[in-house]
Amino acid sequence: MQVQQEAAPGQVRGPTQVAQQGLGQRVPGEASQLGARHAIAPFVALSVPGTAATTLPGSCHELSTALVTGANKGIGWHIARQLAEAGLTVLVGSRDPGRGAEAAARIGGDPARPLVLDVTDGAGIAAAAAGVERLDILVNNAGVMVDGATAPEASVESFRRTYETNVFGALAVTNAFLPALRRSAHPRIVNISSGTGSLGWSAGEEFPSAGGAAYRSSKAALNALTIFYARALPEFRVNALAPGLRRTDLAPRAASAAAGDPAEAAAAAVRLATLPDDGPTGGFYSWDGTPAAW
Ligand SMILES: NC(=O)c1ccc[n+]([C@@H]2O[C@H](COP(=O)([O-])OP(=O)(O)OC[C@H]3O[C@@H](n4cnc5c(N)ncnc54)[C@H](OP(=O)(O)O)[C@@H]3O)[C@@H](O)[C@H]2O)c1
């Protein structure tokens, strides 16, 4: 069965701490898309000119190097492109060398550099990390949705495959690049999670479907890691993003007409990646900057 893969959880809230720092900028007309607090607001693709992150509101301007995993396509490619457009040198992570080189070339210029990185390959991760002296921003974006099975339908193997990339991969990459991140004066980590991984929304009315148990529980685990990294690394800014349903190759539902522009989700990731030093850490945010329920 297919999981109701992602919606844009639309809680109408007052300005949040993050919103005040630039994360919460809403696009014109967006409010009308939002339901009452805790309502299920199906994502409606928006025309969102001006949401590109090139102006990086409320951002730290002393960041120069970023790595985005799984950046050869989808949301990750847009994150890499937007960071490069903002003037950073971006390592465009890709498990396939050809796809990575092509993706970096599509961004263009010197700032985008392909980096071969399969997040499930420990030796490859170590080799990639050995070549990076200093890193300001790590975006753990690489992710898979192996199937949409409910827990009773699921195989242990599909859970293992999902967790290998979405959880163990993020853990392995983060730890391997920690020495380089620690050499940054402003280290930032952004974990690309999912609103469907929210336990609060899954237990409530927002995501009543039981489908996608492997994927959604892997994102819940990624959210837990976000908290634990933030606690362990108080000098870092570590946050998770629920990007909303986006038009990508992730899952069949992502290809549906309801899916939104991946560039809009990328802009939210870039805002988290470039938070100032007094920005939040250990948080989970929807693409529009509102706090997501754990
Ligand atoms: N699209 C949505 O609606 C949505 C909603 C919520 C969350 N997300 C999250 O957003 C992130 C990006 O997904 P997307 O929607 O942009 O999907 P996508 O277009 O399928 O992109 C996924 C990316 O991850 C890469 N990847 C997968 N396994 C990898 C591995 N072992 N090592 C390195 N890279 C790997 C893929 O590389 P290949 O090209 O080599 O496969 C691809 O570049 C994921 O974490 C996903 O869970 C997406």
The ligand as an SDF file (V2000), in Angstrom:
LIG
                    3D

 48 52  0  0  0  0  0  0  0  0999 V2000
    9.8160   14.4320   -1.8800 N   0  0  0  0  0  0  0  0  0  0  0  0
    9.0660   14.4760   -0.7740 C   0  0  0  0  0  0  0  0  0  0  0  0
    7.8430   14.6390   -0.8110 O   0  0  0  0  0  0  0  0  0  0  0  0
    9.7460   14.3330    0.5680 C   0  0  0  0  0  0  0  0  0  0  0  0
    8.9580   14.4810    1.7110 C   0  0  0  0  0  0  0  0  0  0  0  0
    9.5410   14.3490    2.9510 C   0  0  0  0  0  0  0  0  0  0  0  0
   10.8720   14.1060    3.0560 C   0  0  0  0  0  0  0  0  0  0  0  0
   11.6470   13.9400    1.9420 N   0  0  0  0  0  0  0  0  0  0  0  0
   13.0570   13.6610    2.1310 C   0  0  0  0  0  0  0  0  0  0  0  0
   13.8380   14.5090    1.3110 O   0  0  0  0  0  0  0  0  0  0  0  0
   15.0900   13.8900    1.0380 C   0  0  0  0  0  0  0  0  0  0  0  0
   15.3790   13.9990   -0.4520 C   0  0  0  0  0  0  0  0  0  0  0  0
   14.4190   13.2050   -1.1270 O   0  0  0  0  0  0  0  0  0  0  0  0
   13.8070   13.6180   -2.5410 P   0  0  0  0  0  0  0  0  0  0  0  0
   12.3610   13.7840   -2.3540 O   0  0  0  0  0  0  0  0  0  0  0  0
   14.5990   14.6870   -3.1560 O   0  0  0  0  0  0  0  0  0  0  0  0
   13.9620   12.2270   -3.3130 O   0  0  0  0  0  0  0  0  0  0  0  0
   14.8750   11.8110   -4.5670 P   0  0  0  0  0  0  0  0  0  0  0  0
   14.6490   12.7200   -5.7020 O   0  0  0  0  0  0  0  0  0  0  0  0
   14.6130   10.3540   -4.7400 O   0  0  0  0  0  0  0  0  0  0  0  0
   16.3590   12.0510   -4.0400 O   0  0  0  0  0  0  0  0  0  0  0  0
   16.9340   11.1860   -3.0960 C   0  0  0  0  0  0  0  0  0  0  0  0
   18.4230   11.3830   -3.1690 C   0  0  0  0  0  0  0  0  0  0  0  0
   19.0360   10.5240   -2.1830 O   0  0  0  0  0  0  0  0  0  0  0  0
   20.0510    9.8020   -2.8500 C   0  0  0  0  0  0  0  0  0  0  0  0
   20.3840    8.5490   -2.1800 N   0  0  0  0  0  0  0  0  0  0  0  0
   19.5850    7.4920   -1.9340 C   0  0  0  0  0  0  0  0  0  0  0  0
   20.3090    6.5240   -1.3490 N   0  0  0  0  0  0  0  0  0  0  0  0
   21.5730    6.9910   -1.2170 C   0  0  0  0  0  0  0  0  0  0  0  0
   22.7850    6.4690   -0.6930 C   0  0  0  0  0  0  0  0  0  0  0  0
   22.8630    5.2380   -0.1670 N   0  0  0  0  0  0  0  0  0  0  0  0
   23.8880    7.2440   -0.7120 N   0  0  0  0  0  0  0  0  0  0  0  0
   23.8450    8.4990   -1.2310 C   0  0  0  0  0  0  0  0  0  0  0  0
   22.7460    9.0200   -1.7830 N   0  0  0  0  0  0  0  0  0  0  0  0
   21.6200    8.2860   -1.7590 C   0  0  0  0  0  0  0  0  0  0  0  0
   19.5290    9.5780   -4.2470 C   0  0  0  0  0  0  0  0  0  0  0  0
   20.5840    9.1820   -5.1010 O   0  0  0  0  0  0  0  0  0  0  0  0
   20.3140    8.2730   -6.4220 P   0  0  0  0  0  0  0  0  0  0  0  0
   19.9150    9.2010   -7.5220 O   0  0  0  0  0  0  0  0  0  0  0  0
   21.6500    7.6290   -6.6480 O   0  0  0  0  0  0  0  0  0  0  0  0
   19.2450    7.2860   -6.0640 O   0  0  0  0  0  0  0  0  0  0  0  0
   19.0040   10.9770   -4.5310 C   0  0  0  0  0  0  0  0  0  0  0  0
   20.0510   11.8320   -4.8650 O   0  0  0  0  0  0  0  0  0  0  0  0
   14.9680   12.4620    1.5480 C   0  0  0  0  0  0  0  0  0  0  0  0
   15.6160   12.3380    2.7980 O   0  0  0  0  0  0  0  0  0  0  0  0
   13.4890   12.2740    1.7100 C   0  0  0  0  0  0  0  0  0  0  0  0
   13.1770   11.3030    2.6920 O   0  0  0  0  0  0  0  0  0  0  0  0
   11.1070   14.0660    0.7010 C   0  0  0  0  0  0  0  0  0  0  0  0
  1  2  1  0
  2  3  2  0
  2  4  1  0
  4  5  1  0
  4 48  2  0
  5  6  2  0
  6  7  1  0
  7  8  2  0
  8  9  1  0
  8 48  1  0
  9 10  1  0
  9 46  1  0
 10 11  1  0
 11 12  1  0
 11 44  1  0
 12 13  1  0
 13 14  1  0
 14 15  2  0
 14 16  1  0
 14 17  1  0
 17 18  1  0
 18 19  2  0
 18 20  1  0
 18 21  1  0
 21 22  1  0
 22 23  1  0
 23 24  1  0
 23 42  1  0
 24 25  1  0
 25 26  1  0
 25 36  1  0
 26 27  1  0
 26 35  1  0
 27 28  2  0
 28 29  1  0
 29 30  1  0
 29 35  2  0
 30 31  1  0
 30 32  2  0
 32 33  1  0
 33 34  2  0
 34 35  1  0
 36 37  1  0
 36 42  1  0
 37 38  1  0
 38 39  2  0
 38 40  1  0
 38 41  1  0
 42 43  1  0
 44 45  1  0
 44 46  1  0
 46 47  1  0
M  CHG  2   8   1  16  -1
M  END
$$$$
